[in-house]
Amino acid sequence: MPNTKLSLLESFNKKLNLVQPSAIRAFDNEVSDIPDILKLTLGEPDFDVPEHIKKAAIASIQNNDSHYAASNGTIALRKAASHFLRDRYDLEYNPNNEIIVTVGASEGIYTVLTSLLNEGDKVLLPTPIFPLYIPVTLVGGGEPVFIDTSANDFVLSPDMLKAAIAEHGDKIKAIVLNFPSNPTGVTYSEEDIKALADVLSETNIVVISDEIYSELTYSRKHVSMAKYLPEQTLLLNGVSKSHAMTGYRIGLLAGPAELINKLSLIHQFTITTATNSAMAAAAEALGTEAGRQDSLDMKVEYEARRNFVYQEMTELGFKIPKPDGAFYIFAKIPTFDNKLADDFAFARDLAYKNKLAVIPGSAFGPGGEGYIRISYAASMDNLIEAMKRLSSYIKEINHG
C-alpha cells in the first residue's frame, strides 16, 4: 500500500480547503453501524424501478447498444424529455439543441455552475437548501450568498430577493431555486413563481431552477419557473426521484439553445456522455404512457405517507410547515425546556437511544438550525415503526 508523499497535498486546488464533506452523508455513515437502526436519512425512493423500464435497459444491452452516444444524450431520450416537459408543464424545448442529458441532476448542477462562474461571482441560495450547491460554487470560485427563508415558511419572497439584489448588485451571477424543496418539501405556487419572475426579469441573473421533485407535487399542479422566465432559466429535472431510478443517474438540463451550447462544452469534457442502457430506460420512463403513469402511482403512495408522518409528528409537538411536495418532513424540534435544542445533539441522541436516524436540519444551511429532516421515502411499515420509536423518545424526554 503506497504512502502519500505529503508535499503533494500542497498541489491540490486551494479552493478544496473551503469544502467540507457532506454533513448528510457523514451523519448517515456515523449512525449506520448502530444495531437495529431504522434510517429515514437519505432521499432514496424505496420503490423498485417499474418492470417495463427495466426491460428497456435490458433490451439496450442485448441489442449491443454499446457505442458512444451523442454527447448531449440519445435523440430518443431528448425527444422523450421534450414531450414529457411539454405534456406535464407546458414547456417547449427543442430536443436537437435545447436539452442535455446529464449524469443525474448533480452533474447538471456542476455543469451549470462551472460554466457560469468567474472568480468572485455570487450565487444566491435560499436556505435551507440541498447543500451540494455550496461546495460546487466555492470550487468554481464563486461566493454563496445565503437567504434565510425560515421566517416565511421556507418560501423566498420577492422582498427577500429584492433585498439580496440591492445588497450584492452586479456581482450576482445566478440564483438557485429548488422546488419542491429538499429538505423542507415546501413548494411555490404559480403566484409565487410569477412574482419572483417579475423581479428577476429586470436583472441578468441566471435562474438555476432545480425541479427534480416536480412530479411529486400533491395538492396543485407544479408550475416551472421556465414557464414565466424561459429566456434566463436553466431547468434541471430527471428520473431519479419520479421513477425511483437514483442508481441510473439520468438527469435533464434544458434551456435556450445559446446557453445550452455553452453548457455542452463542460458537459462533454467532463463525462463525454451518459450510459446508453440508462438512457434507454429513461426514454421509456418519460416517453411512454406507462412511464408517465408510474410517477403518478408513486405519488399517491408518497402523499399517504406524508399525511401519516405529518399527523404523528404534529401530535408529538413538532412544528412543521406542511410540505406539498418531495418526500421530506422538515420539523422544528420541541424545546423540552431547552433540553437538546441543538439539532445534531437531538438527532444523535435519538439514533443511539431509540435506534431512529434522521438528518439534523443545520446540515442544510441557515434557517435549518433546530430542525430535523425525515425522509418518508420508506415503506409504511417502517414509517409506523419509526413513529413508535420517535414517540417513545419524546415521552422519555418529557418524563425525564
N, C-alpha and C positions, 0 to 999 in steps of 0.2 A: 504493500500500500504506500503510494508516494506521499511524502510530506511536502506541504506548501513552502515554497521559498517566500518568506514573509514579506520581503521587499516588493514582491509582485502585487501585494494588496494595494500599494500606492498607485498602481497602474490603472485602476478602475475609474470610471466616470465618477467624479466627485459628487455629483448630484445623487448618487446612490446612498450617500451618507444621510440624505434627507428622508429616505424612505424606510419605513418600519414594516416588518412582516404583518400580514393581515391579522388584526385582532380577532376577527371572527374565526379564522382557521386556527389561530393559536389557542383560543379558548376551547374550541371544539376538540382539538388534539389533547388538551390538558385533561378534559373530563372523560374522554373516550375509554380510558382504561379502568374507570370505576366499575366494579362488578354490578351487573343488573341495571346499568344506566339506561334511561329512556331518553333519547335525544330528539329534541324539537329545535335543532340548531340551524341546519343548513337549508337553503332554498332548493330542495331536491324533490320533485314530484315523486310520489310513491306508486303511481300508475305504471303499468307496463306499456311499452310502445304498441299501438294497435297492430294487429296481425297483417293487415294489407300494406301497412307502411314497412314492416319488416320484410315482407315478401318482395317489395320493390328494391330494397337494398340487396337482398339475396340474388334477385334476378340480375342486377347490375354486375355482381361478381361472377355469376355463372355465364353471363354473356361476354366475359372478358373485357369489361369496361375498365381497362387498366392503364390507359394512356393519359397524358396530360389533358386536362380540360382547359377551356379558356380561362384566363386569369381571373376575370370577373365572375366566373361561375358558368355552368352549363346554360345554354339558352333555354333549355326546357325548364329549369328551375327559375330563371329570371322571368320567363313568361308566366309561370305559375304564381310567382310572387307578385307580379304586376296585376294579375287577375285577382288575387287574394286582397291586395290593398285597395283595389277599385271596389270589389264586392262588399268588403267589410266597412271601409272607412271613406269611400268616395274620393279616393286619391288617384291621380293619374301619373304614372311613371312609365316611361318608355323602357322596355326590357333591354333594348340594344345599348343604351348609353346612360341610363339614369339609375341603375341598380348594380350593386356589388354584393356578391355572396361572400360573407366573411366567415372566419373560423370562430363561430359564436359571436354574440354581441360584444364580448370582451375585446376581440380583435378589432371590431368596428370602433370601439372607444379609443383604442390605441392608435388606429389608423387616422381617425379624425384629429385627435389632439396632437399627434406627432406632425401631421401635415400642417396644422394651423399655427402652432405656437412658435413665436420668436422669443428670444431672451427678454424676460421682464413682462411679457404679456400676462394679463389677468383673466381668470376663469371664474365666473360666478357660480357658486354651488349652494343652492338652497338646502339647508340641513334640517333634520337628519337625512343622510343620503347614503346610498351604496358606496363604500369607501374606495373602490377601485379608481374613481376619477382623480383622487388626490395624488397618489404616487405617480400616475401617468402624467399629470400636469407638472409635477415637480421635476421629473426626469426630463420632460420636454422643455425645461427652462422657464416654465410659467409659474404664476403665483395663484394658489387657490384663495378665493375670497368667499368666506362663509356668510350666508344669510340665514340666521336662526329663525325658523318659521313656527317654532313650538307655541308661541303666543297666539297664533292664528289657526290652531288645529292642524298644523303642518301643511298649510296651503300658502304658497307665495302670493302675496297681494301686489297689485300694481304700485301701491305706495312704497312697499318694501323695495321693489325693483327700481323705482324712480330714485329712491334714496341711495341705493348702491351705485347707480349710474352717475348720479350727481357727485358722489364721493370719489369714484375711481376713474371717471371720464374716459378719455380715449385709449387708456391702457387696457380696457376690457376687450378681449378678443372673442369670447364665447360665453354662453350660459348653458348649463346642463339642466334639463327638465326631465325628471324620471317619474312617470305616472302611468298607471297606478304605481305607487311608491314602494320600493324596498328601502326602508324597513317598515313604514307605517301602514301600508295598504290604502292610504288616502289617495284619492284621485281628483282630477279637475273637471268641473262642469264645463259645458260649452260656453257659458257666460264668462267663466274664469279664463278660458283659453282666448276668447275674443279680447278681453281686457288686457291680458299680457301681450298679445299680438299687437294691439294698438300702440303700446309703449315701445315695443321692440322694433316696430316698423320705422320708427323715427331715428334708428341707430344703424350702425354697421356691425352689430353684434351677431355672430353666428349662433343659431339655436341648435344645440345638440339635444334632440328630443328622443330620449330612451323610452320606448313604448313596448318593451319586451313582454310586459304583462297585459297588453291591451285586450287580449282575448278573455282575460279573467276580470271583467268588469261586471258588477252584479245588477244594480238597480237601474242603470241607464246605459245608453249606448256610448261607447268610447268615442271621443272626438279628438282627432290628432291635431297637434299644432301645425302640421303641414297643410291642413285644410285652410287655415287662415293666414299663414305666413310661408307659403311654399318657396318663395324666392330666396329666403335666407335660413331655411330649416334643413338640417341633415337628420333624417329619420332612421332610428335603429329599431329593428324588430328581429324576429326569428322564431324557431320552433321549439326551443329548449323548454320553455315553461308551458306553452299552449298545448304541446303534444307529448310532454314527458320525454323529450329527446335530448336531455342535457349532454349525454355522452356522445351524441352525434356531432356536436359542435358546429351547428349551422346557424349563422345569423344573416341579417339583411341590412344593408346600408343604402338608403335611397335619397336622392336629392337632384337639384338642377344639373344638367349634363356638364356644364362647365366646371362645377365644383367636383362632381364625381370623377371627371377626367383627371383632376389634380390628385384626388384621394387614391385613385387606382395606382399611382406610382408607388406610394408607400406600401399599399396592399400587395402589389405584385412583387416588390423586392423583399417583403417580409415573409410571405408564406407561399408565393407562387400561385397556388390555387387550393381550394378546399378539396376534400376527399370525394371521389366520384360516387361511391356507393352511398355515402351520407347525403350527397346532393340528390341522388335518385330517390332516396327515402323522403327527403324534404319536398321534392316536387310532387310526390304522391300526397303528402300531408296537406300541401297548400293548393294543389291544382285539381283535386277531385272533390266531389260532393261528400264522399265518405270521410275524407280528411277534414273538411270544414265542419262536419258534424261531430267529429271526435272531440274537438276542443269545447264544443257546446255541452256535450255529455259530461266531460270532466268538470266543467264549470258548475254544473248542478251539484255535483258531489262536494266541491270546494265550498260552495255557498252554505250547504247544510253544516259542514264542519265549522265554518266561520261563525254561524249563528250559535252553535253549541258552545264553542270556546268563549266567545264574547259573553254569552249569558252567564256561564260558570264563573268567569273571572270577574265580571262586574259584581256578582253576588258576593265574591270574596273581598271586595273593597278596592279592586284595581280601577283606576280611571282610564278609559280607553276612548279615543275618538273612533267611532265605529268605522271600520275600514270598508270601502266599497269596491275593492279590487285586490289583485295579487293573492297571496296566501299567507299573510302575516298579521299578527296581532301585536301592536306596539302599546304596551301597558305601563302606566305610571305606578310605581311601587308604592303601596300604602306606607305611611311614615312609621307606624308602630312606635309612637313616642320617640321618634328619631333613631330607632334601632335599625341597623343595616340599611341606612339610607343610600349608601354607596351601591350602585348597580352591579359592579363587579363583585363586591363582597356578598351581596344578596344572591347573585347567580351561582357563585362558588359554594356558598353555604347550602343552597338548595340542592346542588348537584351532589355534594358529599354526604349530606344528611338524608335526603329523601330521594336520591337517585333520579332526579329530573334535570336535564340540561337545557338551558335556554341561552340566548345571547345577550350580554349586557348592552344597554342602549347607548352608552357613551362610545361604543365602537363605531357609531355612525355619525359622529361629529357633534358640533354644538347643538344644544336642544335635546340631545338624547340622554343626557345625564339623569339618572334616577328612573329610567325606564328599562324594561326588558322586551326583547323581541322573541315571539314564539312563532315558529313555522307550523301551520296546520296542514302542511302537505304530508299528512300521515294518515294511517287508517283510523276509522272511528274508534275501533277497539283501543288503539294506542292513545288516542286523544282522551277517551274516557278514563283510562288508567292514569294518564298524565294529570288530569284534573283532580283525581283522587289524591295523588301524591302532593300536588300543589295545595289542595285543601288541607291535608294533614299538616303540611309545613306551616301554613298560615295559622292554623289552630294552635300549634305548638308555640309559635311566637306570641300569639295573643294571650296564651295561658302562662307564658314564661315570665 
